[in-house]
Amino acid sequence: MELAEKGLIGTLIVKDHSRLGRNRLIVGQLLEEGFDSLGVRYIAIMDNIDTAKGISDLVPMQDLFNEWHAKNTSQKVRNVFKSKGMSGAPLTTNPPFGYLKDPESKNGWIIDEAAEIAALEANIRNGETVTREANYSQTAASHDGADWGNTYVEVDLTNQYLYLFVNGAIVTQGPIVTGKPSRGDATPQGVYILKYKEKDTTLRGPKKEDGSYEWESPVTYWMPFNGGIGLHDAPWQTNFGGDWYLEHGSRGCVNLQYDVAETVFNNVDSGTPVVCHY
């Protein structure tokens, strides 16, 4: 919008209308007033929308359905994981957000014994009667159900789509390319936490005997969350979403469009949950 306000954009073209956004009020305002006042022609190819030819009366209904789809998908994901969490079943083979692997059981929180013993000794020495939270070696956003809070990255592996929620609101979204299943590189589902984020780096494959690498991929935004698997922009991808990943999938990472990667990078930090699901 900043470029449009400066008069640097004359025409905005998207593949389908949902790429413009899924907030029907904002999208509706752009179509009815925003683009026209800025002198911008908007075209959505797959939906046959062209503001130069006028807006169909059905477009507002389409905006409403797009918004419902995003909210409904997110709610379904939360319900599924909440049901599993409330039943005591582990949500993933790897430690989910807020948990460590227990040698005896993979369920539940693990107390930081050293810290807890020290705190109890201090209570006893001071003759205190206290009611308090235990000292955990790792904590989550909540003791109940979906313990990753309301700020997280959601990776829909089935629909090849990503959502970034900040305080419960969708900040950005877009089609993605995940791991190629036929090569054994399918992106694993589970609940993870972002390890760190790094800008302008090069991802590398296994090192060869001559000191070079099997492959090298420069990226602008790198956000690992599961070992060597992470979120990043992928300038080599010519398409995103749909079945593209089946033939052109990654080695497990979640490939993002540049603008989506930039927005995610600017709104997440180390510890942000990443929820991958089918």
N, C-alpha and C positions, 0 to 999 in steps of 0.2 A: 504494500500500500504506500510505503514511503516513496518508492520509485514512481508509482503512478501519480502521486501528488506533485511530484517534481516534473511531470509531463514526459517521463522517459519511457512509458509503456503505452502503446497504442492499441494492442490486441493481446488478450490473454486466452490461450488455448489449452484445454485440458482434455484428457482421454474421455473421462466420464464425469458427470456433474458432482458426484459424491466427493471427488478430489478437492473441490473448492472448500468443502467444510461440511460438518454434520450438525451445526447449530442453526436451526431453521430461521431463527430471528435475524441472526447476523447475515446469513446467506440471502434471505429475502430482502433485507435492507440494501445489500450490495446490488442485487439485480434490479430493484425498483428505483433506487436513487444513486447509490454510490458510484457505480460504473458510468452511468450517464453524466453525472456531475463532473467526473474526472476525464470524460472523453475517451473511455476505454471500451473497446468492443470485446465482449466475452463470448467464447465458443466452447461448447461441450460436445465433442465429436460423436460419442456413442449415444448421446441422448438427443441429438439433433436440436440443440439449443444455440441460438445465435441472437444476441441482443439487437443486432442491426435489423433483424426481421421481426422483432417483437417477442414477448414472452408469453408462452401458452398458459392458460388458466390451470393446467395440470401440474405445472412446475412447483407451486407451493405445496401440493400434496406429496410430490416426490421428495421435497426437502424434509417434510415431516416424517416420511418413511425412512429416509436416510438417518435422521436423528434417532428414531425408535430402534433401528437396527443396532447402532452403536451402544445404546443404553441396554438393550436386551441382551446382546452378546456379553457385555461386561457383567451383568447381573447373573447370567447363567454360570459364568466362570466362578464368580464368588460363591454361588450356591453349591456348586459341585465341590469346591475345595473346603467350604465350611462344613458340609456334610461329612467329608472324610476326616477333617480335623476333629469334629465333635465326637466321632466314633472311636477316636484314638488311633486310627490307621495312619501310617506314615504317608506323607504326600509325595515323596520322591525317594529314590535310592541314595541320593546325596543329602547331606544335612540341609533341611529347609531353613528359611529365614527364622532366626531366633532359637535354633537348636544345635546341639553337638551330638555326634554319634555316641551312644552309650554302649559300653562293652557288653552289658547284660541285656539291654533292650534298646531298640531303635526309636522308641516312643518317649515323649516327655522332655522336660527341661532338665539339664544337668546343673547341679548346684556347684559353685566354686567353693570347694570344701575349705581350703586354706583361709579364704576371706571370711567365710561364715564362722569358722572356729575362732578366729581372732575377734570377730564382732561379739560372739557369745561370751568369750572370756572377759571382754571389756564390760559387757552387761553384768556379768556375775561379780566382778571386782567392785563395780560401782553400786551393787545392790539394786539394780534397775529391774523393773518389770515392764517389758516392752512388747508392743505388737508392731511388727514391721515386715517388709518384704525381704525375702532371703537374698543373699548375695549370689547372683547368677554369673557364671563364666561367660554367658552370652544370653541376651534377652531379645524378645520380639516386641512388636508394637502392641500385642494383646495376648492374654492368656487363652482367649476363646477363639475357636474357629479359624477364620482367615486372619492370620496374625501378621500380615505384611502392611497393615495400615491402609491409608487412602492416597498415598503417593507412591506410584510404582509403574513399571513398564510391563505391559501385557503383550505377549507374543502368541498370536493365534496361528498355530502350525497348520491347522486344517485349511483355513481360509487365506493363509499367507498374508496376514495383516497385523500391523502393530499399532498399539495405542499407548500414549503416555498420559497417565493420570497424575495431576498435582492437586492435592487437597480435594480429591474426588471429582475434579473437572478435567475433561479431555483437553490437553494443551496442544498436542499434535497427533497425527495418525497417518498411516499410509501403507501401501502394499510393500511386501518384502520378498526376499529370496533366502530360504534357509538351506540346510544341508541336503546334499544329494543322496537319497536313500539307496539307490542301486549300487552305490560305491561304498556303502557302509558308513556314510557320513551324516546320517539323519540327525538333525538337531534334537537332543534329548529333552523330553518334557520334565518339568519340575519347578520348584520355587527356589531361586538362588538370590544372592546379593551381589551387587556390583562391587568388584574388587578395587578398581581405581579407574581413572579416565586419563587419556593422554592424547595430545594433539600433534599432528604432523609426524607420524611414525611409519615404519615399514614392518609389515607382518612377514614372517619367514617360515619356510618349511624346514624339514630335517637337513642337517648339515652334511655335505658330501665329503669324501676323502680329500678332495683338492681344496677344501676350505670354502667352497661356494655353497649355495643353498639350492634345494630342489625347486623352490619357487620363492619369489619375493613380490609382495603387493603393497605399494605405498598407499596409505590412507590418511585422511585429514583428521578423522574422529575415531578413536579407538576406546571401547568400553568393555573390558572382559568381565564375565560373570561366572564362568564355569571352566576353570583351567585355561586352556587356550581358546576357548569359545567365547565370543563376545559380539557386541553390536558395533557396526562400523559402516561408513559410506563405502560404496563399491562402484567407482567410475567405469569399471570394465563391463558392468551389467547393462545390457541394452533394453531390458524389460524387467518389470517387477510384478509380483502377484500371480494369481492363477496357477497354472501347472508348469510355469517356467522353471521352477526349482527341480523338477523331475529330470530334466536334461541339462540344465545349466546351474544346478545347485552348488552351494559352497562346500567347504570341508567341515562344516558344522556351525560356522558363524551365521549371524543374522545380518544379511546385507540390506542396507537402507538407502533410500534415495538421499541425495546430498542435503537437501533442505530439511528433511525429517531428522537425519543424523545430527545436523547442526543444532536443531531445536532440542532434541533429546540431550545432547552433550551439555547444553547450556542450562538444563533444568534438573540434572541428576548429579549425585555425588557418590562417593564411596559409601556403601551400605544401602543404597536404594534397591529395593526388591525388584527382581525380574521374574515374572510368572510366565512360563512356557507351557502351553497346553494344546491338546488336540480337540 
